[in-house]
Amino acid sequence: MTTSIEHTIGSGKTVTCPICKELFICGLSSTCWCATRKVPAEVKEYLAERYETCICSTCLDRLIEQAGTGESA
């Protein structure tokens, strides 16, 4: 499994995306940016099997789009 470096900042934390290595803020709650995304079950399973942390919005959106078009991740 891939891990990332995390630093707590306010009510969230700065996380390094395990896919693209970009830094982003994880809100650690239901008000985080990721809560606005409708993530297909296959994407959730794919991520759970590979990563122990969140991924950035760019990578998540790409995986959601690929799932919608039938492309493999």
Distance bins in CASP14 RR format, pairs under 12 A and 6 or more apart:
PFRMAT RR
TARGET T0000
AUTHOR 0000-0000-0000
RMODE 2
METHOD distances of the structure
MODEL  1
1 18 0 0 0 0 1 0 0 0 0 0 0
1 47 0 0 0 0 0 1 0 0 0 0 0
1 48 0 0 0 0 0 1 0 0 0 0 0
1 49 0 0 0 0 1 0 0 0 0 0 0
1 50 1 0 0 1 0 0 0 0 0 0 0
1 51 1 0 0 1 0 0 0 0 0 0 0
1 52 1 0 1 0 0 0 0 0 0 0 0
1 53 0 0 0 0 1 0 0 0 0 0 0
2 15 0 0 0 0 0 1 0 0 0 0 0
2 16 0 0 0 0 1 0 0 0 0 0 0
2 17 0 0 0 0 1 0 0 0 0 0 0
2 18 1 0 1 0 0 0 0 0 0 0 0
2 19 0 0 0 0 1 0 0 0 0 0 0
2 20 0 0 0 0 0 1 0 0 0 0 0
2 21 0 0 0 0 0 1 0 0 0 0 0
2 47 0 0 0 0 0 1 0 0 0 0 0
2 49 0 0 0 0 0 1 0 0 0 0 0
2 50 1 0 0 1 0 0 0 0 0 0 0
2 51 1 0 1 0 0 0 0 0 0 0 0
2 52 1 0 0 1 0 0 0 0 0 0 0
2 53 1 0 0 1 0 0 0 0 0 0 0
2 54 0 0 0 0 0 1 0 0 0 0 0
2 55 0 0 0 0 1 0 0 0 0 0 0
3 15 0 0 0 0 0 1 0 0 0 0 0
3 16 0 0 0 0 1 0 0 0 0 0 0
3 17 0 0 0 0 0 1 0 0 0 0 0
3 18 1 0 0 1 0 0 0 0 0 0 0
3 50 0 0 0 0 0 1 0 0 0 0 0
3 51 0 0 0 0 1 0 0 0 0 0 0
3 52 1 0 1 0 0 0 0 0 0 0 0
3 53 1 0 0 1 0 0 0 0 0 0 0
3 54 0 0 0 0 0 1 0 0 0 0 0
4 13 0 0 0 0 1 0 0 0 0 0 0
4 14 0 0 0 0 1 0 0 0 0 0 0
4 15 1 0 1 0 0 0 0 0 0 0 0
4 16 1 0 1 0 0 0 0 0 0 0 0
4 17 1 0 0 1 0 0 0 0 0 0 0
4 18 1 0 1 0 0 0 0 0 0 0 0
4 19 0 0 0 0 0 1 0 0 0 0 0
4 20 0 0 0 0 0 1 0 0 0 0 0
4 21 0 0 0 0 1 0 0 0 0 0 0
4 22 0 0 0 0 0 1 0 0 0 0 0
4 23 0 0 0 0 1 0 0 0 0 0 0
4 24 0 0 0 0 0 1 0 0 0 0 0
4 26 0 0 0 0 1 0 0 0 0 0 0
4 51 0 0 0 0 1 0 0 0 0 0 0
4 52 0 0 0 0 1 0 0 0 0 0 0
4 53 1 0 1 0 0 0 0 0 0 0 0
4 54 0 0 0 0 1 0 0 0 0 0 0
4 55 0 0 0 0 1 0 0 0 0 0 0
4 56 0 0 0 0 0 1 0 0 0 0 0
5 13 0 0 0 0 0 1 0 0 0 0 0
5 14 0 0 0 0 1 0 0 0 0 0 0
5 15 1 0 0 1 0 0 0 0 0 0 0
5 16 1 0 1 0 0 0 0 0 0 0 0
5 17 0 0 0 0 0 1 0 0 0 0 0
5 18 0 0 0 0 0 1 0 0 0 0 0
5 21 0 0 0 0 0 1 0 0 0 0 0
5 23 0 0 0 0 1 0 0 0 0 0 0
5 53 0 0 0 0 1 0 0 0 0 0 0
6 12 0 0 0 0 1 0 0 0 0 0 0
6 13 1 0 1 0 0 0 0 0 0 0 0
6 14 1 0 0 1 0 0 0 0 0 0 0
6 15 1 0 1 0 0 0 0 0 0 0 0
6 16 1 0 0 1 0 0 0 0 0 0 0
6 17 0 0 0 0 0 1 0 0 0 0 0
6 18 0 0 0 0 0 1 0 0 0 0 0
6 23 0 0 0 0 0 1 0 0 0 0 0
6 24 0 0 0 0 0 1 0 0 0 0 0
6 25 0 0 0 0 0 1 0 0 0 0 0
6 26 1 0 0 1 0 0 0 0 0 0 0
6 27 0 0 0 0 0 1 0 0 0 0 0
6 28 0 0 0 0 0 1 0 0 0 0 0
6 52 0 0 0 0 0 1 0 0 0 0 0
6 53 1 0 0 1 0 0 0 0 0 0 0
6 54 0 0 0 0 1 0 0 0 0 0 0
7 13 1 0 0 1 0 0 0 0 0 0 0
7 14 1 0 1 0 0 0 0 0 0 0 0
7 15 0 0 0 0 1 0 0 0 0 0 0
7 16 0 0 0 0 1 0 0 0 0 0 0
7 23 0 0 0 0 1 0 0 0 0 0 0
7 24 0 0 0 0 0 1 0 0 0 0 0
7 25 0 0 0 0 0 1 0 0 0 0 0
7 26 0 0 0 0 0 1 0 0 0 0 0
8 14 0 0 0 0 1 0 0 0 0 0 0
8 15 0 0 0 0 0 1 0 0 0 0 0
8 25 0 0 0 0 0 1 0 0 0 0 0
8 26 0 0 0 0 1 0 0 0 0 0 0
8 27 0 0 0 0 0 1 0 0 0 0 0
8 28 0 0 0 0 1 0 0 0 0 0 0
9 15 0 0 0 0 0 1 0 0 0 0 0
9 23 0 0 0 0 0 1 0 0 0 0 0
9 24 0 0 0 0 0 1 0 0 0 0 0
9 25 1 0 0 1 0 0 0 0 0 0 0
9 26 0 0 0 0 1 0 0 0 0 0 0
9 27 0 0 0 0 1 0 0 0 0 0 0
9 28 0 0 0 0 0 1 0 0 0 0 0
10 25 0 0 0 0 1 0 0 0 0 0 0
10 26 0 0 0 0 0 1 0 0 0 0 0
10 27 0 0 0 0 1 0 0 0 0 0 0
10 28 0 0 0 0 1 0 0 0 0 0 0
10 29 0 0 0 0 0 1 0 0 0 0 0
11 25 0 0 0 0 1 0 0 0 0 0 0
11 26 0 0 0 0 0 1 0 0 0 0 0
11 27 1 0 0 1 0 0 0 0 0 0 0
11 28 1 0 0 1 0 0 0 0 0 0 0
11 29 1 0 0 1 0 0 0 0 0 0 0
11 31 0 0 0 0 1 0 0 0 0 0 0
11 32 0 0 0 0 1 0 0 0 0 0 0
12 24 0 0 0 0 0 1 0 0 0 0 0
12 25 1 0 0 1 0 0 0 0 0 0 0
12 26 1 0 1 0 0 0 0 0 0 0 0
12 27 1 0 1 0 0 0 0 0 0 0 0
12 28 1 0 1 0 0 0 0 0 0 0 0
12 29 0 0 0 0 1 0 0 0 0 0 0
12 31 0 0 0 0 0 1 0 0 0 0 0
12 32 0 0 0 0 1 0 0 0 0 0 0
12 33 0 0 0 0 0 1 0 0 0 0 0
12 54 0 0 0 0 0 1 0 0 0 0 0
13 23 0 0 0 0 0 1 0 0 0 0 0
13 24 0 0 0 0 1 0 0 0 0 0 0
13 25 1 0 0 1 0 0 0 0 0 0 0
13 26 1 0 1 0 0 0 0 0 0 0 0
13 27 1 0 0 1 0 0 0 0 0 0 0
13 28 1 0 0 1 0 0 0 0 0 0 0
13 29 0 0 0 0 0 1 0 0 0 0 0
13 32 0 0 0 0 0 1 0 0 0 0 0
13 53 0 0 0 0 1 0 0 0 0 0 0
13 54 0 0 0 0 1 0 0 0 0 0 0
14 22 0 0 0 0 0 1 0 0 0 0 0
14 23 1 0 1 0 0 0 0 0 0 0 0
14 24 1 0 0 1 0 0 0 0 0 0 0
14 25 1 0 1 0 0 0 0 0 0 0 0
14 26 1 0 0 1 0 0 0 0 0 0 0
14 27 0 0 0 0 0 1 0 0 0 0 0
14 28 0 0 0 0 0 1 0 0 0 0 0
14 53 0 0 0 0 0 1 0 0 0 0 0
14 54 0 0 0 0 0 1 0 0 0 0 0
14 56 0 0 0 0 0 1 0 0 0 0 0
15 21 0 0 0 0 0 1 0 0 0 0 0
15 22 0 0 0 0 1 0 0 0 0 0 0
15 23 1 0 0 1 0 0 0 0 0 0 0
15 24 1 0 0 1 0 0 0 0 0 0 0
15 25 1 0 0 1 0 0 0 0 0 0 0
15 26 1 0 1 0 0 0 0 0 0 0 0
15 27 0 0 0 0 1 0 0 0 0 0 0
15 28 0 0 0 0 1 0 0 0 0 0 0
15 32 0 0 0 0 0 1 0 0 0 0 0
15 33 0 0 0 0 0 1 0 0 0 0 0
15 34 0 0 0 0 0 1 0 0 0 0 0
15 51 0 0 0 0 0 1 0 0 0 0 0
15 52 0 0 0 0 0 1 0 0 0 0 0
15 53 1 0 1 0 0 0 0 0 0 0 0
15 54 1 0 1 0 0 0 0 0 0 0 0
15 55 0 0 0 0 1 0 0 0 0 0 0
15 56 0 0 0 0 1 0 0 0 0 0 0
15 57 0 0 0 0 0 1 0 0 0 0 0
15 59 0 0 0 0 0 1 0 0 0 0 0
16 22 1 0 0 1 0 0 0 0 0 0 0
16 23 1 0 1 0 0 0 0 0 0 0 0
16 24 0 0 0 0 1 0 0 0 0 0 0
16 25 0 0 0 0 0 1 0 0 0 0 0
16 26 0 0 0 0 0 1 0 0 0 0 0
16 51 0 0 0 0 0 1 0 0 0 0 0
16 53 0 0 0 0 1 0 0 0 0 0 0
16 54 0 0 0 0 1 0 0 0 0 0 0
16 55 0 0 0 0 1 0 0 0 0 0 0
16 56 0 0 0 0 1 0 0 0 0 0 0
16 59 0 0 0 0 0 1 0 0 0 0 0
17 23 1 0 0 1 0 0 0 0 0 0 0
17 24 1 0 0 1 0 0 0 0 0 0 0
17 25 0 0 0 0 0 1 0 0 0 0 0
17 26 0 0 0 0 0 1 0 0 0 0 0
17 34 0 0 0 0 0 1 0 0 0 0 0
17 47 0 0 0 0 0 1 0 0 0 0 0
17 51 0 0 0 0 1 0 0 0 0 0 0
17 53 0 0 0 0 1 0 0 0 0 0 0
17 54 1 0 0 1 0 0 0 0 0 0 0
17 55 1 0 1 0 0 0 0 0 0 0 0
17 56 1 1 0 0 0 0 0 0 0 0 0
17 57 0 0 0 0 1 0 0 0 0 0 0
17 58 1 0 0 1 0 0 0 0 0 0 0
17 59 1 0 1 0 0 0 0 0 0 0 0
17 60 0 0 0 0 1 0 0 0 0 0 0
17 62 0 0 0 0 0 1 0 0 0 0 0
17 63 0 0 0 0 0 1 0 0 0 0 0
18 24 0 0 0 0 0 1 0 0 0 0 0
18 47 0 0 0 0 1 0 0 0 0 0 0
18 50 1 0 0 1 0 0 0 0 0 0 0
18 51 1 0 1 0 0 0 0 0 0 0 0
18 52 0 0 0 0 1 0 0 0 0 0 0
18 53 1 0 0 1 0 0 0 0 0 0 0
18 54 0 0 0 0 1 0 0 0 0 0 0
18 55 1 0 0 1 0 0 0 0 0 0 0
18 56 0 0 0 0 1 0 0 0 0 0 0
18 59 0 0 0 0 1 0 0 0 0 0 0
18 60 0 0 0 0 0 1 0 0 0 0 0
19 46 0 0 0 0 0 1 0 0 0 0 0
19 47 0 0 0 0 1 0 0 0 0 0 0
19 50 0 0 0 0 1 0 0 0 0 0 0
19 51 1 0 0 1 0 0 0 0 0 0 0
19 53 0 0 0 0 0 1 0 0 0 0 0
19 54 0 0 0 0 0 1 0 0 0 0 0
19 55 1 0 1 0 0 0 0 0 0 0 0
19 56 1 0 0 1 0 0 0 0 0 0 0
19 57 0 0 0 0 0 1 0 0 0 0 0
19 58 0 0 0 0 1 0 0 0 0 0 0
19 59 1 0 1 0 0 0 0 0 0 0 0
19 60 0 0 0 0 1 0 0 0 0 0 0
19 61 0 0 0 0 0 1 0 0 0 0 0
19 62 0 0 0 0 1 0 0 0 0 0 0
19 63 0 0 0 0 1 0 0 0 0 0 0
19 73 0 0 0 0 1 0 0 0 0 0 0
20 55 0 0 0 0 1 0 0 0 0 0 0
20 56 1 0 0 1 0 0 0 0 0 0 0
20 57 0 0 0 0 0 1 0 0 0 0 0
20 58 1 0 0 1 0 0 0 0 0 0 0
20 59 1 0 1 0 0 0 0 0 0 0 0
20 60 0 0 0 0 0 1 0 0 0 0 0
20 61 0 0 0 0 0 1 0 0 0 0 0
20 62 0 0 0 0 1 0 0 0 0 0 0
20 63 0 0 0 0 0 1 0 0 0 0 0
21 55 0 0 0 0 0 1 0 0 0 0 0
21 56 0 0 0 0 1 0 0 0 0 0 0
21 58 0 0 0 0 0 1 0 0 0 0 0
21 59 0 0 0 0 0 1 0 0 0 0 0
22 54 0 0 0 0 0 1 0 0 0 0 0
22 55 0 0 0 0 1 0 0 0 0 0 0
22 56 1 0 1 0 0 0 0 0 0 0 0
22 57 0 0 0 0 1 0 0 0 0 0 0
22 58 1 0 0 1 0 0 0 0 0 0 0
22 59 0 0 0 0 1 0 0 0 0 0 0
22 60 0 0 0 0 0 1 0 0 0 0 0
23 54 0 0 0 0 0 1 0 0 0 0 0
23 56 0 0 0 0 1 0 0 0 0 0 0
23 57 0 0 0 0 0 1 0 0 0 0 0
23 58 0 0 0 0 0 1 0 0 0 0 0
24 32 0 0 0 0 0 1 0 0 0 0 0
24 33 0 0 0 0 1 0 0 0 0 0 0
24 34 0 0 0 0 1 0 0 0 0 0 0
24 53 0 0 0 0 0 1 0 0 0 0 0
24 54 1 0 0 1 0 0 0 0 0 0 0
24 55 0 0 0 0 1 0 0 0 0 0 0
24 56 1 0 1 0 0 0 0 0 0 0 0
24 57 1 0 0 1 0 0 0 0 0 0 0
24 58 0 0 0 0 1 0 0 0 0 0 0
24 59 0 0 0 0 1 0 0 0 0 0 0
24 60 0 0 0 0 1 0 0 0 0 0 0
25 31 0 0 0 0 0 1 0 0 0 0 0
25 32 0 0 0 0 1 0 0 0 0 0 0
25 33 0 0 0 0 1 0 0 0 0 0 0
25 34 0 0 0 0 0 1 0 0 0 0 0
25 54 0 0 0 0 1 0 0 0 0 0 0
25 56 0 0 0 0 1 0 0 0 0 0 0
25 57 0 0 0 0 0 1 0 0 0 0 0
26 32 1 0 0 1 0 0 0 0 0 0 0
26 33 0 0 0 0 1 0 0 0 0 0 0
26 34 1 0 0 1 0 0 0 0 0 0 0
26 35 0 0 0 0 0 1 0 0 0 0 0
26 53 1 0 0 1 0 0 0 0 0 0 0
26 54 1 0 1 0 0 0 0 0 0 0 0
26 55 0 0 0 0 1 0 0 0 0 0 0
26 56 0 0 0 0 1 0 0 0 0 0 0
26 57 0 0 0 0 0 1 0 0 0 0 0
26 60 0 0 0 0 0 1 0 0 0 0 0
27 33 1 0 0 1 0 0 0 0 0 0 0
27 34 0 0 0 0 1 0 0 0 0 0 0
27 35 0 0 0 0 1 0 0 0 0 0 0
27 36 0 0 0 0 0 1 0 0 0 0 0
27 54 0 0 0 0 1 0 0 0 0 0 0
27 57 0 0 0 0 0 1 0 0 0 0 0
28 34 0 0 0 0 0 1 0 0 0 0 0
28 35 0 0 0 0 0 1 0 0 0 0 0
28 53 0 0 0 0 0 1 0 0 0 0 0
28 54 0 0 0 0 1 0 0 0 0 0 0
29 35 1 0 0 1 0 0 0 0 0 0 0
30 36 0 0 0 0 0 1 0 0 0 0 0
32 54 0 0 0 0 1 0 0 0 0 0 0
32 56 0 0 0 0 0 1 0 0 0 0 0
32 57 0 0 0 0 0 1 0 0 0 0 0
32 60 0 0 0 0 0 1 0 0 0 0 0
33 54 0 0 0 0 1 0 0 0 0 0 0
33 55 0 0 0 0 0 1 0 0 0 0 0
33 56 0 0 0 0 1 0 0 0 0 0 0
33 57 1 0 1 0 0 0 0 0 0 0 0
33 58 0 0 0 0 0 1 0 0 0 0 0
33 60 0 0 0 0 1 0 0 0 0 0 0
33 61 0 0 0 0 0 1 0 0 0 0 0
34 43 0 0 0 0 0 1 0 0 0 0 0
34 44 0 0 0 0 0 1 0 0 0 0 0
34 47 0 0 0 0 0 1 0 0 0 0 0
34 53 0 0 0 0 0 1 0 0 0 0 0
34 54 1 0 0 1 0 0 0 0 0 0 0
34 55 0 0 0 0 1 0 0 0 0 0 0
34 56 0 0 0 0 1 0 0 0 0 0 0
34 57 1 0 0 1 0 0 0 0 0 0 0
34 59 0 0 0 0 0 1 0 0 0 0 0
34 60 1 0 0 1 0 0 0 0 0 0 0
34 61 0 0 0 0 0 1 0 0 0 0 0
34 63 0 0 0 0 0 1 0 0 0 0 0
34 64 0 0 0 0 0 1 0 0 0 0 0
35 54 0 0 0 0 0 1 0 0 0 0 0
35 57 0 0 0 0 0 1 0 0 0 0 0
35 60 0 0 0 0 0 1 0 0 0 0 0
36 57 0 0 0 0 1 0 0 0 0 0 0
36 60 0 0 0 0 0 1 0 0 0 0 0
36 61 0 0 0 0 0 1 0 0 0 0 0
36 64 0 0 0 0 0 1 0 0 0 0 0
37 43 0 0 0 0 1 0 0 0 0 0 0
37 44 0 0 0 0 0 1 0 0 0 0 0
37 47 0 0 0 0 0 1 0 0 0 0 0
37 54 0 0 0 0 0 1 0 0 0 0 0
37 55 0 0 0 0 0 1 0 0 0 0 0
37 56 0 0 0 0 0 1 0 0 0 0 0
37 57 1 0 0 1 0 0 0 0 0 0 0
37 58 0 0 0 0 0 1 0 0 0 0 0
37 59 0 0 0 0 0 1 0 0 0 0 0
37 60 1 0 0 1 0 0 0 0 0 0 0
37 61 1 0 0 1 0 0 0 0 0 0 0
37 62 0 0 0 0 0 1 0 0 0 0 0
37 63 0 0 0 0 1 0 0 0 0 0 0
37 64 1 0 0 1 0 0 0 0 0 0 0
37 65 0 0 0 0 0 1 0 0 0 0 0
37 67 0 0 0 0 0 1 0 0 0 0 0
38 44 0 0 0 0 0 1 0 0 0 0 0
38 60 0 0 0 0 0 1 0 0 0 0 0
38 61 0 0 0 0 0 1 0 0 0 0 0
38 64 1 0 0 1 0 0 0 0 0 0 0
38 65 0 0 0 0 0 1 0 0 0 0 0
38 67 0 0 0 0 0 1 0 0 0 0 0
38 68 0 0 0 0 0 1 0 0 0 0 0
39 45 0 0 0 0 0 1 0 0 0 0 0
39 46 0 0 0 0 1 0 0 0 0 0 0
39 47 0 0 0 0 1 0 0 0 0 0 0
39 48 0 0 0 0 0 1 0 0 0 0 0
39 54 0 0 0 0 0 1 0 0 0 0 0
39 55 0 0 0 0 0 1 0 0 0 0 0
39 57 0 0 0 0 0 1 0 0 0 0 0
39 59 0 0 0 0 0 1 0 0 0 0 0
39 60 1 0 0 1 0 0 0 0 0 0 0
39 61 0 0 0 0 1 0 0 0 0 0 0
39 63 0 0 0 0 1 0 0 0 0 0 0
39 64 1 0 0 1 0 0 0 0 0 0 0
39 65 0 0 0 0 0 1 0 0 0 0 0
39 67 0 0 0 0 1 0 0 0 0 0 0
39 68 0 0 0 0 0 1 0 0 0 0 0
40 46 0 0 0 0 1 0 0 0 0 0 0
40 47 0 0 0 0 0 1 0 0 0 0 0
40 60 0 0 0 0 0 1 0 0 0 0 0
40 63 0 0 0 0 1 0 0 0 0 0 0
40 64 1 0 0 1 0 0 0 0 0 0 0
40 65 0 0 0 0 0 1 0 0 0 0 0
40 66 0 0 0 0 1 0 0 0 0 0 0
40 67 1 0 1 0 0 0 0 0 0 0 0
40 68 1 0 0 1 0 0 0 0 0 0 0
40 69 0 0 0 0 0 1 0 0 0 0 0
40 70 0 0 0 0 0 1 0 0 0 0 0
40 73 0 0 0 0 0 1 0 0 0 0 0
41 47 0 0 0 0 0 1 0 0 0 0 0
41 48 0 0 0 0 0 1 0 0 0 0 0
41 64 0 0 0 0 0 1 0 0 0 0 0
41 67 0 0 0 0 1 0 0 0 0 0 0
42 48 0 0 0 0 0 1 0 0 0 0 0
42 49 0 0 0 0 0 1 0 0 0 0 0
42 63 0 0 0 0 1 0 0 0 0 0 0
42 64 0 0 0 0 0 1 0 0 0 0 0
42 66 0 0 0 0 1 0 0 0 0 0 0
42 67 1 0 1 0 0 0 0 0 0 0 0
42 68 0 0 0 0 1 0 0 0 0 0 0
42 70 0 0 0 0 1 0 0 0 0 0 0
42 71 0 0 0 0 0 1 0 0 0 0 0
42 72 0 0 0 0 1 0 0 0 0 0 0
42 73 0 0 0 0 1 0 0 0 0 0 0
43 49 0 0 0 0 0 1 0 0 0 0 0
43 50 0 0 0 0 0 1 0 0 0 0 0
43 51 0 0 0 0 0 1 0 0 0 0 0
43 55 0 0 0 0 1 0 0 0 0 0 0
43 59 0 0 0 0 0 1 0 0 0 0 0
43 60 1 0 0 1 0 0 0 0 0 0 0
43 61 0 0 0 0 0 1 0 0 0 0 0
43 62 0 0 0 0 0 1 0 0 0 0 0
43 63 1 0 1 0 0 0 0 0 0 0 0
43 64 1 0 1 0 0 0 0 0 0 0 0
43 65 0 0 0 0 1 0 0 0 0 0 0
43 66 0 0 0 0 1 0 0 0 0 0 0
43 67 1 0 1 0 0 0 0 0 0 0 0
43 68 0 0 0 0 1 0 0 0 0 0 0
43 70 0 0 0 0 0 1 0 0 0 0 0
43 71 0 0 0 0 0 1 0 0 0 0 0
43 72 0 0 0 0 0 1 0 0 0 0 0
43 73 1 0 0 1 0 0 0 0 0 0 0
44 50 0 0 0 0 0 1 0 0 0 0 0
44 51 0 0 0 0 0 1 0 0 0 0 0
44 55 0 0 0 0 0 1 0 0 0 0 0
44 60 0 0 0 0 0 1 0 0 0 0 0
44 63 0 0 0 0 1 0 0 0 0 0 0
44 64 0 0 0 0 0 1 0 0 0 0 0
44 67 0 0 0 0 1 0 0 0 0 0 0
44 73 0 0 0 0 0 1 0 0 0 0 0
45 51 0 0 0 0 0 1 0 0 0 0 0
45 63 0 0 0 0 0 1 0 0 0 0 0
45 67 0 0 0 0 0 1 0 0 0 0 0
45 73 0 0 0 0 0 1 0 0 0 0 0
46 55 0 0 0 0 0 1 0 0 0 0 0
46 59 0 0 0 0 0 1 0 0 0 0 0
46 60 0 0 0 0 0 1 0 0 0 0 0
46 62 0 0 0 0 0 1 0 0 0 0 0
46 63 1 0 0 1 0 0 0 0 0 0 0
46 64 0 0 0 0 0 1 0 0 0 0 0
46 66 0 0 0 0 1 0 0 0 0 0 0
46 67 0 0 0 0 1 0 0 0 0 0 0
46 72 0 0 0 0 1 0 0 0 0 0 0
46 73 1 0 1 0 0 0 0 0 0 0 0
47 53 0 0 0 0 1 0 0 0 0 0 0
47 54 0 0 0 0 1 0 0 0 0 0 0
47 55 1 0 0 1 0 0 0 0 0 0 0
47 56 0 0 0 0 0 1 0 0 0 0 0
47 59 0 0 0 0 1 0 0 0 0 0 0
47 60 0 0 0 0 1 0 0 0 0 0 0
47 63 1 0 0 1 0 0 0 0 0 0 0
47 64 0 0 0 0 0 1 0 0 0 0 0
47 67 0 0 0 0 0 1 0 0 0 0 0
47 73 0 0 0 0 1 0 0 0 0 0 0
48 54 0 0 0 0 0 1 0 0 0 0 0
48 55 0 0 0 0 0 1 0 0 0 0 0
49 73 0 0 0 0 0 1 0 0 0 0 0
50 59 0 0 0 0 0 1 0 0 0 0 0
50 63 0 0 0 0 0 1 0 0 0 0 0
50 73 0 0 0 0 1 0 0 0 0 0 0
51 59 0 0 0 0 1 0 0 0 0 0 0
51 60 0 0 0 0 0 1 0 0 0 0 0
51 63 0 0 0 0 0 1 0 0 0 0 0
51 73 0 0 0 0 0 1 0 0 0 0 0
53 59 0 0 0 0 0 1 0 0 0 0 0
54 60 0 0 0 0 1 0 0 0 0 0 0
55 61 0 0 0 0 1 0 0 0 0 0 0
55 62 0 0 0 0 1 0 0 0 0 0 0
55 63 1 0 0 1 0 0 0 0 0 0 0
55 64 0 0 0 0 0 1 0 0 0 0 0
55 73 0 0 0 0 0 1 0 0 0 0 0
56 62 0 0 0 0 1 0 0 0 0 0 0
56 63 0 0 0 0 0 1 0 0 0 0 0
57 63 0 0 0 0 0 1 0 0 0 0 0
57 64 0 0 0 0 0 1 0 0 0 0 0
58 64 0 0 0 0 0 1 0 0 0 0 0
58 65 0 0 0 0 0 1 0 0 0 0 0
59 65 0 0 0 0 0 1 0 0 0 0 0
59 66 0 0 0 0 0 1 0 0 0 0 0
59 73 0 0 0 0 1 0 0 0 0 0 0
60 66 0 0 0 0 0 1 0 0 0 0 0
60 67 0 0 0 0 0 1 0 0 0 0 0
60 73 0 0 0 0 0 1 0 0 0 0 0
61 67 0 0 0 0 0 1 0 0 0 0 0
61 68 0 0 0 0 0 1 0 0 0 0 0
62 68 0 0 0 0 0 1 0 0 0 0 0
62 69 0 0 0 0 0 1 0 0 0 0 0
62 71 0 0 0 0 1 0 0 0 0 0 0
62 73 0 0 0 0 1 0 0 0 0 0 0
63 69 0 0 0 0 0 1 0 0 0 0 0
63 70 0 0 0 0 0 1 0 0 0 0 0
63 71 0 0 0 0 1 0 0 0 0 0 0
63 72 0 0 0 0 0 1 0 0 0 0 0
63 73 1 0 1 0 0 0 0 0 0 0 0
64 70 0 0 0 0 0 1 0 0 0 0 0
64 71 0 0 0 0 0 1 0 0 0 0 0
64 73 0 0 0 0 0 1 0 0 0 0 0
65 71 0 0 0 0 1 0 0 0 0 0 0
65 73 0 0 0 0 0 1 0 0 0 0 0
66 72 1 0 0 1 0 0 0 0 0 0 0
66 73 1 0 1 0 0 0 0 0 0 0 0
67 73 1 0 0 1 0 0 0 0 0 0 0
END
